[in-house]
Amino acid sequence: MKTHTFVFLGLSITSSWGNGHATTYRGLLKRLAQRGHRALFLERDLWFYADNRDLPDPPFCRTELYKSLDDLRARFGGAVRDADMVVVGSYVPDGVAVGAWVTETARGKTAFYDIDTPVTLKKLERGDAEYLSPGLIPRYDLYLSFTGGPTLDLLERRYGAKRARPLYCSVDPDEYFPERAAARWDLGYLGTYSADRQPTLDRLLVEPARRWAQGRFAVAGPQYPADIAWPANIDRTDHIPPGEHRGFYNAQRFTLNVTRQDMIAAGYSPSVRLFEAAACGVPVISDDWPGLEAFFEPGKEILVARSSEEALRLLREFPERERIAIGQRARERVLARHTAAHRAEALERYARELLDERAPPGDRRQ
């Protein structure tokens, strides 16, 4: 198998504080390295990540921080020019300028990796070019999307993406697996505060906690407003580093998945927390969203709750044997379809298809 050189420009790989990007990049680049590929990750040196770097020097790739656009261009122009593929991620600071420079400089193939596709589309609709502009999309050879389904056709048809392909979030099974532990909480949730997720969190966790004083609940994640009135039986933690996620999940009888409204509207947008919890064999209670059944079978591999009453019923009445079985079936599904290794293989396949196009006909692999 021919190996390739990748350059990634992403929001962060060194810090998982307040973002889900770091764990995605870590899993993907780790598996690319295991498959023999070389990767350079370029990250803007931002103060709020500098104070919270839980993996400052990833062992599976070369990582470099840059101070500004000028610093980026001066120090890494050669690496971008010579790489087989350069991947620019969503929410990269000055992302439009970075993308324009990359597509002008790279001699290899270029890709935009959208870890926030529904959010990106909403931004484009209202003329917000924070990190991607409509004119930049056709300049990339490949549009990698955390969202699948009809959105891929939309990206090609409306925005002129040359190739829109799914590259969903994933999980590293070396880091997420079942552990024997006494359940500390009946239901837990791991996620950064989001105003559009909070009503669902209130409905499916906070209100059940109010109604069931004997129940034990947990909410972990930063940026929650100080004025939220949490019931006494909800344990609040501001940040749990990735190395402690597994322990957090395994201490729950059920874990809650809550989807942002933009992602519900787009559909086919699984969250990384969904795969992490399932890999730990912890049964997931989720809100409902289009495309969910493409990833887990409702009632067999995942449980769906639409109201406080439904959530409470699951927590208090669901048979223990079936609770364990649902968690195990979800884990089997993840290991078969949704690990970081699966995503690395997909990216490798996409890169090979693109790179074969630029090779002389006699060099094309069949």
JOTAJO-V751748 format. One record per backbone hydrogen bond with DSSP energy under -0.5 kcal/mol. CO is the residue of the C=O (numbers start at 1). NH is the residue of the N-H. E is the energy in kcal/mol with one decimal. If there is no record, write none. Layout:
co:CO nh:NH e:E
co:CO nh:NH e:E
This chain:
co:4 nh:6 e:-0.5
co:4 nh:38 e:-2.2
co:5 nh:84 e:-1.4
co:5 nh:85 e:-1.8
co:6 nh:40 e:-2.0
co:7 nh:87 e:-3.3
co:8 nh:10 e:-0.6
co:8 nh:42 e:-3.3
co:9 nh:89 e:-3.2
co:14 nh:54 e:-0.7
co:14 nh:55 e:-2.4
co:16 nh:19 e:-1.4
co:20 nh:24 e:-1.0
co:21 nh:25 e:-2.7
co:22 nh:26 e:-2.7
co:23 nh:27 e:-2.2
co:24 nh:28 e:-2.2
co:25 nh:29 e:-2.9
co:26 nh:30 e:-2.1
co:27 nh:31 e:-1.8
co:28 nh:32 e:-2.2
co:29 nh:33 e:-2.2
co:30 nh:34 e:-1.8
co:31 nh:35 e:-1.2
co:32 nh:37 e:-2.3
co:33 nh:36 e:-1.9
co:38 nh:6 e:-3.2
co:39 nh:62 e:-2.1
co:40 nh:8 e:-3.1
co:40 nh:42 e:-0.5
co:41 nh:43 e:-0.5
co:41 nh:64 e:-2.7
co:42 nh:10 e:-1.2
co:43 nh:66 e:-2.0
co:44 nh:46 e:-1.3
co:46 nh:49 e:-0.9
co:46 nh:50 e:-2.5
co:47 nh:51 e:-1.5
co:49 nh:52 e:-1.7
co:50 nh:53 e:-0.6
co:52 nh:17 e:-0.5
co:52 nh:54 e:-0.9
co:55 nh:58 e:-0.5
co:58 nh:61 e:-0.8
co:62 nh:41 e:-3.2
co:64 nh:43 e:-2.5
co:66 nh:45 e:-2.7
co:68 nh:72 e:-2.4
co:69 nh:73 e:-2.7
co:70 nh:74 e:-2.4
co:71 nh:75 e:-2.2
co:72 nh:76 e:-2.2
co:73 nh:77 e:-0.9
co:76 nh:80 e:-2.2
co:77 nh:81 e:-2.4
co:78 nh:82 e:-2.2
co:79 nh:83 e:-1.2
co:81 nh:107 e:-1.7
co:84 nh:109 e:-2.8
co:85 nh:7 e:-2.1
co:86 nh:88 e:-0.5
co:86 nh:111 e:-2.5
co:87 nh:9 e:-3.0
co:88 nh:113 e:-3.0
co:89 nh:92 e:-1.0
co:92 nh:95 e:-1.3
co:94 nh:98 e:-2.7
co:95 nh:99 e:-2.8
co:96 nh:100 e:-2.4
co:97 nh:101 e:-2.2
co:98 nh:102 e:-2.7
co:99 nh:103 e:-2.7
co:100 nh:104 e:-1.4
co:101 nh:105 e:-2.1
co:102 nh:106 e:-2.9
co:109 nh:86 e:-2.5
co:110 nh:141 e:-1.1
co:110 nh:142 e:-1.1
co:111 nh:88 e:-2.8
co:111 nh:113 e:-0.5
co:112 nh:114 e:-0.8
co:112 nh:144 e:-2.9
co:113 nh:90 e:-1.8
co:113 nh:115 e:-1.0
co:114 nh:117 e:-0.6
co:114 nh:146 e:-2.2
co:116 nh:119 e:-0.6
co:116 nh:120 e:-2.6
co:117 nh:121 e:-2.6
co:118 nh:122 e:-1.9
co:119 nh:123 e:-2.2
co:120 nh:124 e:-2.6
co:121 nh:125 e:-2.2
co:122 nh:126 e:-1.4
co:123 nh:128 e:-3.2
co:124 nh:127 e:-1.2
co:127 nh:129 e:-0.9
co:128 nh:130 e:-0.5
co:130 nh:95 e:-0.6
co:133 nh:136 e:-1.1
co:133 nh:137 e:-1.2
co:134 nh:138 e:-0.7
co:136 nh:139 e:-1.3
co:136 nh:140 e:-0.8
co:137 nh:140 e:-1.2
co:140 nh:162 e:-0.6
co:142 nh:112 e:-2.4
co:142 nh:144 e:-0.6
co:143 nh:165 e:-2.7
co:144 nh:114 e:-3.4
co:145 nh:167 e:-3.1
co:148 nh:151 e:-1.1
co:149 nh:152 e:-1.4
co:149 nh:153 e:-0.6
co:150 nh:154 e:-2.0
co:151 nh:155 e:-2.4
co:152 nh:156 e:-1.5
co:153 nh:157 e:-3.1
co:154 nh:158 e:-2.6
co:154 nh:159 e:-1.0
co:155 nh:161 e:-2.3
co:156 nh:160 e:-0.7
co:163 nh:143 e:-3.4
co:163 nh:165 e:-0.6
co:165 nh:145 e:-2.5
co:171 nh:173 e:-0.8
co:171 nh:340 e:-2.2
co:172 nh:175 e:-1.8
co:172 nh:176 e:-1.6
co:175 nh:177 e:-0.6
co:179 nh:181 e:-0.7
co:185 nh:253 e:-2.1
co:186 nh:254 e:-1.2
co:187 nh:218 e:-1.5
co:188 nh:256 e:-3.0
co:189 nh:191 e:-0.5
co:189 nh:220 e:-2.9
co:194 nh:197 e:-1.1
co:194 nh:198 e:-1.7
co:195 nh:199 e:-0.6
co:197 nh:200 e:-0.6
co:197 nh:201 e:-2.3
co:198 nh:202 e:-3.0
co:199 nh:203 e:-2.1
co:200 nh:204 e:-2.8
co:201 nh:205 e:-1.9
co:201 nh:206 e:-2.0
co:202 nh:207 e:-3.3
co:205 nh:209 e:-2.1
co:206 nh:210 e:-1.9
co:207 nh:211 e:-2.2
co:208 nh:212 e:-1.7
co:211 nh:213 e:-0.6
co:212 nh:215 e:-1.6
co:216 nh:186 e:-2.7
co:216 nh:187 e:-1.5
co:217 nh:235 e:-2.8
co:218 nh:189 e:-1.7
co:219 nh:237 e:-2.0
co:220 nh:191 e:-2.8
co:222 nh:193 e:-2.5
co:225 nh:228 e:-1.4
co:228 nh:230 e:-1.2
co:231 nh:234 e:-1.8
co:233 nh:217 e:-2.3
co:233 nh:235 e:-0.6
co:235 nh:219 e:-2.7
co:237 nh:221 e:-2.7
co:241 nh:244 e:-2.6
co:242 nh:245 e:-1.4
co:242 nh:246 e:-0.6
co:244 nh:248 e:-1.8
co:245 nh:249 e:-2.8
co:246 nh:250 e:-2.6
co:247 nh:251 e:-0.7
co:248 nh:251 e:-0.7
co:249 nh:252 e:-2.0
co:251 nh:184 e:-2.2
co:251 nh:185 e:-2.5
co:253 nh:283 e:-0.5
co:254 nh:188 e:-1.2
co:255 nh:285 e:-3.0
co:257 nh:287 e:-1.4
co:260 nh:264 e:-2.0
co:261 nh:265 e:-2.5
co:262 nh:266 e:-1.8
co:263 nh:267 e:-2.4
co:264 nh:290 e:-0.6
co:268 nh:148 e:-2.0
co:271 nh:275 e:-1.2
co:272 nh:276 e:-2.3
co:273 nh:277 e:-2.5
co:274 nh:278 e:-1.9
co:275 nh:279 e:-2.3
co:276 nh:280 e:-1.1
co:277 nh:280 e:-0.6
co:277 nh:282 e:-2.0
co:278 nh:281 e:-1.8
co:281 nh:283 e:-0.5
co:283 nh:255 e:-2.1
co:284 nh:286 e:-0.5
co:284 nh:303 e:-2.6
co:285 nh:257 e:-2.7
co:286 nh:305 e:-2.3
co:289 nh:292 e:-1.9
co:290 nh:268 e:-2.9
co:291 nh:294 e:-1.9
co:292 nh:295 e:-2.0
co:292 nh:296 e:-2.3
co:296 nh:298 e:-0.7
co:297 nh:300 e:-1.8
co:297 nh:301 e:-3.5
co:297 nh:302 e:-1.1
co:302 nh:299 e:-3.4
co:303 nh:286 e:-3.0
co:307 nh:311 e:-2.2
co:308 nh:312 e:-2.6
co:309 nh:313 e:-2.3
co:310 nh:314 e:-2.1
co:311 nh:315 e:-2.2
co:312 nh:316 e:-2.4
co:313 nh:317 e:-2.6
co:313 nh:318 e:-0.5
co:314 nh:318 e:-1.3
co:319 nh:323 e:-2.3
co:320 nh:324 e:-2.2
co:321 nh:325 e:-1.9
co:322 nh:326 e:-2.6
co:323 nh:327 e:-1.7
co:324 nh:328 e:-2.0
co:325 nh:329 e:-2.6
co:326 nh:330 e:-2.3
co:327 nh:331 e:-2.0
co:328 nh:332 e:-2.3
co:329 nh:333 e:-2.0
co:330 nh:334 e:-2.3
co:331 nh:335 e:-2.6
co:332 nh:336 e:-1.4
co:333 nh:337 e:-1.4
co:334 nh:338 e:-2.8
co:338 nh:171 e:-1.2
co:339 nh:343 e:-1.6
co:340 nh:344 e:-2.5
co:341 nh:345 e:-2.2
co:342 nh:346 e:-2.0
co:343 nh:347 e:-2.7
co:344 nh:348 e:-2.5
co:345 nh:349 e:-2.1
co:346 nh:350 e:-2.6
co:347 nh:351 e:-2.8
co:348 nh:352 e:-2.4
co:349 nh:353 e:-2.2
co:350 nh:354 e:-2.0
co:351 nh:355 e:-3.1
co:352 nh:356 e:-2.3
co:353 nh:357 e:-0.9
co:354 nh:357 e:-0.5
co:354 nh:358 e:-0.8
co:355 nh:359 e:-0.6
co:356 nh:359 e:-0.5
co:360 nh:363 e:-2.5
co:360 nh:364 e:-0.6
co:361 nh:364 e:-1.2
